[in-house]
């Protein structure tokens, strides 16, 4: 639903926390508490170490951005029903064996009034999903003149805030020496300034990721002719030489990616097809230069990439880590983190199995 009109178009409340915003909030909190010093901030600015994924709503379980194989029939579903259907498990089989991508045109009752939920957050429940979102409340205030005790002209303000108690989840990559500092009880402000942004946040639970379990799932996916990747973040590719950007990566060099994690791998993922809505990725605020980073075109979270994995070495482990941390893109004089977090859709909760 449209909320307001600004200089860049229509705005509505975000139902997720951007990765650049969450990353900046955590680093700022560590600095203000004296856990890291200004020298460390300079290192983070030149070569990011701490990265996060987008943070999505948590309602009894994790929600994920909806992909293109999730639909809701406008004729069958009442407006207040937040249930949709996930057709991915049936479509994947054909694509993996070399078939074309075929999107559903009719619902089970033959209605051609299908609505795609991509990229709205949904909670997977097998072949159905439940649409979720961050609940926000609005208030309108007016400035009062202390001299005339009446309203002040030009001082009508509209506020939007996420309801207190909302819960989000995200993936977070930390160096080993800071892994015990980001723990339950850590509080920080998310967003620019003290009174703007998502508000005060407290970490309530931290879990270490089981990479071995994820490796097993990916190893099975690599046996297919083609691999269908699902993005839980925005997709973007920056060129440090040509000063240009693309809305999704054409390929990912697993060798250079695995070098950061001391993984012996020599291969790459080449993408032949990409499906998803395009948008603008706002790359956040640079605190050091006190300026806004440029925005780039991107494919929205929930997009689908079809590719082929080639090469040797520990590819399954490399792809497992890629699905949690994504890539770090550099171009136009700045870094982007929290993008290209992709993982095979097969046996993922959003597969619909």
C-alpha positions as CSV (number, residue, x, y, z in Angstrom):
1,X,0.0,0.0,0.0
2,X,1.4,3.4,-1.0
3,X,2.2,5.5,2.1
4,X,3.9,8.7,1.0
5,X,5.5,10.5,-2.0
6,X,9.1,11.6,-1.8
7,X,11.8,12.9,-4.1
8,X,12.6,9.4,-5.3
9,X,9.0,8.2,-5.7
10,X,6.5,6.5,-3.5
11,X,7.7,5.2,-0.1
12,X,6.2,2.5,2.1
13,X,7.6,1.0,5.4
14,X,10.3,-1.6,4.9
15,X,9.4,-5.1,6.0
16,X,13.0,-6.0,6.4
17,X,16.2,-4.4,7.7
18,X,18.8,-3.7,4.9
19,X,22.2,-5.4,5.5
20,X,24.2,-2.1,5.3
21,X,22.0,-0.6,8.0
22,X,22.3,-3.6,10.3
23,X,26.1,-3.9,9.7
24,X,26.6,-0.2,10.5
25,X,24.5,-0.4,13.6
26,X,26.5,-3.4,15.0
27,X,29.9,-1.9,14.2
28,X,28.9,1.5,15.7
29,X,27.8,-0.3,18.9
30,X,31.1,-2.2,19.2
31,X,33.0,1.1,18.7
32,X,30.9,3.1,21.3
33,X,31.4,0.3,23.8
34,X,35.2,0.4,23.3
35,X,35.4,-3.1,21.9
36,X,36.9,-1.9,18.6
37,X,38.9,1.3,18.1
38,X,39.1,3.8,15.3
39,X,42.0,1.9,13.6
40,X,39.6,-1.1,13.3
41,X,37.0,1.1,11.7
42,X,39.5,2.2,9.1
43,X,40.2,-1.4,8.3
44,X,36.5,-2.1,7.9
45,X,36.2,0.8,5.6
46,X,39.0,-0.4,3.3
47,X,38.2,-4.1,3.5
48,X,35.0,-5.2,5.2
49,X,35.3,-8.1,7.6
50,X,32.0,-7.9,9.5
51,X,29.0,-8.6,7.1
52,X,25.3,-9.4,7.6
53,X,22.4,-10.5,5.5
54,X,19.1,-8.6,5.4
55,X,17.1,-9.1,8.6
56,X,13.6,-10.6,8.0
57,X,10.6,-10.9,10.4
58,X,10.6,-13.9,12.7
59,X,7.1,-15.2,13.5
60,X,7.4,-18.6,15.3
61,X,9.9,-19.4,12.5
62,X,12.1,-17.7,9.9
63,X,10.6,-15.8,7.0
64,X,12.3,-15.5,3.7
65,X,11.8,-13.3,0.6
66,X,9.2,-14.8,-1.7
67,X,10.5,-16.2,-5.0
68,X,8.7,-16.2,-8.4
69,X,7.1,-19.6,-8.0
70,X,4.9,-18.5,-5.1
71,X,1.5,-17.2,-6.1
72,X,-1.9,-16.3,-4.7
73,X,-5.2,-16.3,-6.7
74,X,-7.0,-13.0,-6.4
75,X,-10.3,-14.7,-7.2
76,X,-10.0,-17.5,-4.6
77,X,-8.3,-15.7,-1.7
78,X,-10.1,-13.1,0.4
79,X,-8.2,-9.9,0.9
80,X,-7.6,-10.7,4.6
81,X,-6.1,-14.1,3.8
82,X,-2.3,-14.1,3.9
83,X,-1.9,-17.7,2.5
84,X,-0.3,-18.4,-0.8
85,X,1.0,-21.5,-2.7
86,X,4.5,-22.6,-3.5
87,X,4.9,-24.3,-6.8
88,X,8.7,-24.6,-6.8
89,X,9.1,-28.3,-6.1
90,X,7.3,-29.2,-9.2
91,X,9.0,-26.7,-11.4
92,X,12.5,-27.5,-10.2
93,X,12.6,-31.0,-11.5
94,X,12.0,-29.8,-15.1
95,X,14.6,-27.0,-14.9
96,X,17.3,-29.2,-13.4
97,X,17.0,-31.6,-16.3
98,X,17.4,-28.9,-18.9
99,X,13.7,-27.8,-19.4
100,X,12.5,-24.2,-19.7
101,X,11.2,-22.1,-16.8
102,X,7.4,-22.2,-16.9
103,X,5.5,-20.0,-14.6
104,X,2.0,-20.9,-13.5
105,X,-0.7,-19.2,-15.5
106,X,-3.9,-20.5,-13.8
107,X,-4.8,-21.5,-10.3
108,X,-6.2,-24.9,-9.4
109,X,-9.7,-23.7,-10.2
110,X,-8.7,-22.2,-13.6
111,X,-8.6,-18.5,-12.6
112,X,-6.0,-16.4,-14.5
113,X,-5.9,-13.9,-11.7
114,X,-2.6,-14.9,-10.1
115,X,-0.6,-12.5,-8.0
116,X,3.1,-13.1,-7.4
117,X,4.3,-12.2,-3.8
118,X,7.9,-11.7,-4.9
119,X,9.8,-10.2,-3.0
120,X,7.5,-10.0,0.1
121,X,8.7,-11.9,3.2
122,X,6.8,-15.2,3.7
123,X,7.0,-18.0,6.2
124,X,7.3,-21.4,4.4
125,X,4.8,-24.1,5.5
126,X,5.4,-26.9,3.0
127,X,3.5,-26.2,-0.2
128,X,1.9,-23.2,1.2
129,X,3.4,-20.0,2.7
130,X,2.1,-17.4,5.0
131,X,2.8,-13.7,4.2
132,X,4.4,-11.9,7.1
133,X,5.6,-8.4,7.6
134,X,6.8,-5.9,10.2
135,X,3.8,-4.3,11.9
136,X,4.1,-0.5,12.0
137,X,2.0,2.2,13.6
138,X,1.6,5.8,12.4
139,X,1.0,9.0,14.2
140,X,0.7,12.6,13.1
141,X,1.9,15.4,15.2
142,X,1.9,19.2,14.9
143,X,4.3,21.7,16.2
144,X,2.9,24.3,18.7
145,X,4.2,27.8,19.0
146,X,5.1,28.5,22.6
147,X,4.4,32.2,22.0
148,X,0.9,32.0,20.5
149,X,-0.1,28.6,22.0
150,X,-1.4,27.6,18.6
151,X,-0.1,25.4,15.8
152,X,3.1,26.4,14.0
153,X,2.7,26.7,10.2
154,X,4.7,24.2,8.3
155,X,5.3,21.9,11.3
156,X,3.0,19.0,10.6
157,X,4.9,15.7,11.0
158,X,3.9,12.2,10.2
159,X,5.8,9.4,12.0
160,X,6.0,5.7,11.2
161,X,7.5,3.2,13.7
162,X,7.7,-0.5,13.9
163,X,5.6,-1.9,16.7
164,X,7.6,-2.6,19.9
165,X,8.5,-6.2,20.3
166,X,9.0,-7.0,16.6
167,X,11.5,-9.8,16.1
168,X,13.9,-10.2,13.1
169,X,16.6,-12.7,12.2
170,X,19.7,-12.4,10.1
171,X,23.0,-14.1,9.2
172,X,26.1,-12.4,10.6
173,X,29.8,-13.1,9.8
174,X,32.3,-12.0,12.5
175,X,36.0,-12.5,13.0
176,X,36.8,-15.0,15.8
177,X,38.0,-12.3,18.2
178,X,34.6,-10.6,18.1
179,X,32.4,-13.6,18.1
180,X,31.8,-13.5,21.8
181,X,31.0,-9.8,21.9
182,X,27.9,-10.0,19.8
183,X,25.7,-11.9,22.2
184,X,22.3,-11.9,23.8
185,X,21.7,-8.6,25.6
186,X,23.7,-6.5,23.2
187,X,21.7,-3.3,22.5
188,X,22.1,-0.9,19.6
189,X,20.2,1.6,17.5
190,X,19.4,0.6,13.9
191,X,19.2,3.5,11.4
192,X,20.8,6.9,10.9
193,X,20.7,9.2,13.8
194,X,19.3,8.8,17.3
195,X,15.6,9.4,16.4
196,X,15.5,8.1,12.8
197,X,15.6,4.5,11.7
198,X,14.2,1.3,13.1
199,X,14.8,2.1,16.7
200,X,16.5,0.4,19.7
201,X,17.2,-3.3,19.2
202,X,18.4,-6.0,21.5
203,X,19.9,-9.3,20.5
204,X,18.0,-12.2,22.1
205,X,19.5,-15.3,20.6
206,X,22.7,-16.3,18.8
207,X,23.3,-19.6,17.1
208,X,26.4,-20.9,15.3
209,X,25.8,-22.1,11.8
210,X,26.3,-25.8,11.1
211,X,28.3,-25.7,7.8
212,X,28.6,-29.4,7.6
213,X,24.9,-29.9,7.4
214,X,24.6,-27.3,4.7
215,X,27.4,-29.0,2.7
216,X,25.5,-32.3,2.6
217,X,22.4,-30.6,1.1
218,X,24.5,-28.7,-1.5
219,X,26.5,-31.8,-2.5
220,X,23.2,-33.5,-3.6
221,X,22.2,-30.4,-5.6
222,X,25.5,-30.4,-7.5
223,X,24.6,-33.8,-9.0
224,X,22.0,-32.1,-11.3
225,X,22.6,-30.9,-14.8
226,X,21.7,-27.3,-13.8
227,X,21.5,-25.7,-10.4
228,X,18.7,-23.3,-9.5
229,X,19.9,-20.7,-7.0
230,X,17.6,-18.7,-4.7
231,X,18.7,-15.3,-3.4
232,X,17.8,-14.2,0.2
233,X,19.5,-10.8,-0.5
234,X,19.7,-8.3,-3.4
235,X,21.8,-9.2,-6.3
236,X,24.4,-6.8,-7.8
237,X,27.8,-6.8,-9.5
238,X,30.2,-3.9,-9.5
239,X,33.1,-3.4,-11.8
240,X,36.1,-1.7,-10.1
241,X,37.7,-1.0,-13.5
242,X,34.9,0.2,-15.7
243,X,32.9,2.0,-12.9
244,X,29.8,0.2,-13.9
245,X,27.3,-2.1,-12.3
246,X,25.0,-5.0,-13.3
247,X,21.8,-6.1,-11.5
248,X,23.1,-9.6,-10.9
249,X,26.5,-11.3,-11.2
250,X,27.3,-13.1,-14.5
251,X,29.6,-15.5,-12.6
252,X,31.2,-16.0,-9.2
253,X,34.8,-17.0,-8.9
254,X,34.8,-19.6,-6.1
255,X,38.6,-19.7,-5.9
256,X,38.9,-16.0,-4.9
257,X,35.9,-16.3,-2.6
258,X,37.2,-19.4,-0.9
259,X,40.6,-17.8,-0.3
260,X,39.1,-15.7,2.6
261,X,38.0,-18.9,4.4
262,X,41.2,-21.0,3.6
263,X,39.2,-23.4,1.4
264,X,41.0,-25.3,-1.4
265,X,38.8,-24.8,-4.4
266,X,39.3,-24.0,-8.0
267,X,36.0,-23.4,-9.8
268,X,33.3,-21.0,-10.6
269,X,29.5,-20.6,-10.9
270,X,28.4,-19.3,-14.3
271,X,24.8,-18.0,-14.5
272,X,22.9,-18.5,-17.8
273,X,19.5,-17.2,-16.7
274,X,18.1,-14.7,-14.1
275,X,14.5,-14.1,-13.1
276,X,13.3,-11.5,-10.6
277,X,12.2,-7.9,-10.3
278,X,14.7,-5.1,-10.6
279,X,15.1,-2.3,-8.1
280,X,17.5,0.2,-6.7
281,X,20.0,-0.8,-4.0
282,X,20.7,2.1,-1.7
283,X,24.2,1.4,-0.4
284,X,23.9,3.2,2.9
285,X,25.7,6.0,4.6
286,X,29.4,6.4,4.8
287,X,30.1,7.5,8.3
288,X,33.8,8.3,7.6
289,X,33.1,10.7,4.8
290,X,29.7,11.7,6.2
291,X,28.1,11.2,2.8
292,X,25.6,8.9,1.1
293,X,27.0,6.1,-1.0
294,X,25.8,5.9,-4.7
295,X,22.8,3.7,-5.4
296,X,23.0,0.9,-8.0
297,X,20.6,-1.2,-10.0
298,X,19.9,-4.6,-8.5
299,X,17.7,-7.7,-8.6
300,X,15.5,-7.9,-5.6
301,X,15.7,-10.5,-2.9
302,X,13.9,-13.7,-3.8
303,X,15.3,-13.6,-7.4
304,X,16.1,-16.9,-9.1
305,X,19.4,-17.6,-10.9
306,X,20.0,-20.7,-13.0
307,X,23.7,-21.7,-13.4
308,X,26.3,-24.3,-13.9
309,X,29.1,-25.1,-11.4
310,X,32.5,-26.1,-12.8
311,X,35.9,-26.8,-11.3
312,X,37.2,-28.9,-8.5
313,X,38.2,-28.8,-4.8
314,X,35.8,-28.3,-1.9
315,X,33.0,-26.7,-3.9
316,X,30.2,-27.8,-1.7
317,X,31.7,-26.1,1.4
318,X,32.4,-22.9,-0.6
319,X,28.8,-22.7,-1.8
320,X,27.5,-23.4,1.7
321,X,29.4,-20.4,3.1
322,X,28.3,-18.3,0.1
323,X,24.7,-19.0,1.0
324,X,25.2,-17.3,4.4
325,X,27.6,-14.4,3.7
326,X,27.3,-13.5,0.0
327,X,30.0,-11.6,-1.8
328,X,31.7,-8.2,-1.2
329,X,31.4,-6.0,-4.3
330,X,33.7,-3.1,-4.9
331,X,33.2,-0.3,-7.5
332,X,32.7,3.5,-7.8
333,X,35.1,3.9,-4.8
334,X,33.1,2.0,-2.2
335,X,32.2,-1.5,-1.0
336,X,28.8,-3.2,-1.0
337,X,28.2,-6.0,1.6
338,X,25.3,-8.3,2.1
339,X,24.6,-8.9,-1.6
340,X,24.6,-12.1,-3.7
341,X,23.7,-14.3,-0.8
342,X,22.5,-17.3,-2.9
343,X,22.0,-20.9,-2.2
344,X,20.5,-23.9,-4.2
345,X,16.7,-23.9,-3.9
346,X,16.6,-27.7,-3.8
347,X,15.9,-28.9,-0.2
348,X,15.8,-25.3,1.1
349,X,12.8,-24.4,3.2
350,X,11.5,-22.3,0.3
351,X,11.5,-25.3,-2.0
352,X,8.0,-26.1,-0.8
353,X,8.7,-29.8,-0.1
